[in-house]
Amino acid sequence: MADFVVKILLYLAPMYFANATPIFLGGRTPLDLNMKFFDGKPIFGEGKTIRGTIAGIAVGTLVGAAIAILLPQY
């Protein structure tokens, strides 16, 4: 049972880190480049930025790679 829980946590870790990263590293240019949907709202919503998207992808990838390298048994 403990092995199953560890596998689940290691599987979820890249997603959690990727999701939290834009809070610290995001900002500036909106991902939708200030374009609006036909109802006048931003296409991707408020607060989605190019920098935050790239940072989230990069950190999620790095965490996944680190887990694969440091814990190959999982």
C-alpha positions, 0 to 999 in steps of 0.5 A: 500500500505504501508503495502505491501511495509513493507512486501516486505522489511521484506521478502528481509531483510534476503537475503540482510544481508546474501549476504553482510555478506561474505564481512565482515566475509569471507575469507581463505579456498575456498568453492571448496577447490581449485578444478578447472573445466575442463576449469581451472577456480574455480568451484564456482568462485573467492572469495567464501569461506567456512567461508563466506558461513557459515557466510551468512547462519547464519546471514540470519537465525538470521535476519529472526528469529529476524523479526519473533520474533520482528514482528510476525504480518508480 
